[in-house]
């Protein structure tokens, strides 16, 4: 979650934000209200701008979009919707004039043109209630690595399966996923208006070793996982499509041990060589997403090396995208939800300040991500000069390992391995003046 900064004490932060919410609520109550069902509590009668302060990104929500809620954070947003039946469902469209790739937790492909990019989310019977949208980079109007043919795409709603096989139709598209014994899941989604007749889509697993038999991996690349993806219409193999097919593959921390996580990409075998698809990586959910217009053998590959830790983006004061008095009811609701989430976060931080230092009770180690205990350890290492300011990311990666090693060497702890185990925990707890 993005962290916001206000130049005041935690208590004053809470007082200020609580007062601001009161003002916003007053404005909402003062504005004319219209009755709405639960599935469209936030409606956009006209196009509205949404500003993401940390990335300087502006997304436009199209007119007539309707969802349950939309919460804006510094670098991403979450949107919630529901599906009851064909007449009661949520839908929303985002457009970026900056032509950004609109990565999302559903793995839906971004539709790109020469002047903008867009993403439409329509809640179906199997769509997750809450969807995270994270703009990043610049999308390619030609599609990712498959070569050309990016047409208009519609969110897949039916049919779907989790067996690795689904029958796609021209009007409904199709989506299937396959989960392996190692916990990896591969999902392939064909949008509507992509196949011209009933087509069977199949996803099968191929081990990392077998996938490169006869198809050697590029030099310097390590194969993490492999899948065979095929499509047939009757007895005819379908190997290419007019629209982009979306491929989403997850990975586990164990699978990428010794690899640079940020180098991971989805590759497609084109019959002669492995071609890297334009891949969006979400390191928080261990998910890779790519699009292609051609199907064949698919593999996840990465380069050897540790993932560098990235300093936290400097915190900036929070300012509304526009004056409160000019906001619509929908925008006010979204602003209230965002500030309420910020208050909840500040309350947690305030409770920690009041409680004072807490003892470390569990071991910490390389590969942990978004871990609150790792943040506390990094704050301690920063305070002692072993770690650079701003690296309290919550990710236990190469720089944190180096800092722990330096602390262990200074304390005479052996082995100096960078692992935060019982000996190092005891030393840190002693320095904090707390008992385990």
C-alpha positions, 0 to 999 in steps of 0.5 A: 500500500502506498504511504502518504506523508503529512508534515505533522504528528500522527495524532494531528494527522488523524485529527486533520483527516477525520475533520476532512472526512467530516467536511466531505460527508457534509458536502455529499449530504448537501448535494442532490442524491439519486437512488441507486442499487447496490451494484452501482453505488458509484455511477459516472454520468460523464467521463471523470479524471482519476489522478494517481499522485505517485506516478503522475498518471491520469486515467479517464473513467468513461461515462456510464461506468457503474461499480460498487466502489473505487479506491485510489492509492498513490500508484494504483487503484482498486475497483469493486463490482458485483454480478447478479444476473444479465441485467444487474452487473458492474462495468467500468472502462479506463482510458490512458492518453499516456498509452500506459499498460493497464495491468490488473489482477484479472490478467486482462489485456490492455487494448492499445491504439496509436493515441491511447490505451484502455481497459474494460472490466465487466463483472461476470459470474466468475469475476473477482469482486475486487480488481486492482489496476496498476498502470505502468510502462507504455503498451504496444499497439501491435500486441505483445510479441505475437505480431500484429492484429490487436483488435477490439477485445471484450472481457471474457465472462463465459465459458470458463474452466479450471481444468485446462480445457475449455470450448471457446465460442465466437460470441463468448470467447473462453478462458481456462486455467491449469494449476500444477502440483508445484502451485503454479497456475497458467490461465489463457483467455480468448476474448469475444469475436476472436474465434470464428467457430467453436474452438477447444482450447487446451493447456497442459504442463511441461516440466522446465526440463522437458519444455526445452528438449529440441527447443534450447533456452536462450543463453543465460536464461533459466527455465522456471516453468513450461506449458503447451497451449493448443487450440483446435476447431474440429480437427483443424489446429488453430495457431493464430488469432485476429485478437490478442490472447492473454496468458497469465502465469504465476510462480513461487518464490522457491521456483525463482531461487537464485534468479533476478525476479525482475528479469522474468518473462513469458516466452513463446516458441515460434518454431525456430527460437524462443521469443520474449513476449511483452510481459507485465510482472506483479512481484506482490502476487508473483504473477506474469501477464502477456498477450500474443496472437499465436499459440505454441509452447510457452515458458517462463524464464529468468536471468541468474542473479538477485533482485535489486532492492529499490528505494521507496519513492519519497513521500509527498503531501496528499492533494485532491485531483481537483477542488472538493467543491468541484467534485461530483458525488462519485468523486467525493465518495472515492475521496472519502474511501481513500482518506478512510483507508489512510486513517486506518493505516495511520491508526496502525502506525500510531498504535505501534508508536504508543506501544514502543519497540516490539521484540522480534519473535520469528526468523526472517530470511531472503525472499520475504516480500511485503513483510511488516517484520522485515520493515521493522528489521530494516528500520533498525538496520537503518537506525544503526547505519547498516542500511541506507535510508529509504530501503525499508521496503518490507522485501528481504532481498540482496541489500538487506542480506548485506546489511544483516551480514554487516551487523552479524560481523560487528556483533561477532555472530557466526556464521555471517550468512545474512539470515536473521535467526535466533542469534541475530534476533537475540542481539537485536532484541538486546539492542532494542532493550526488549525481551523475546 
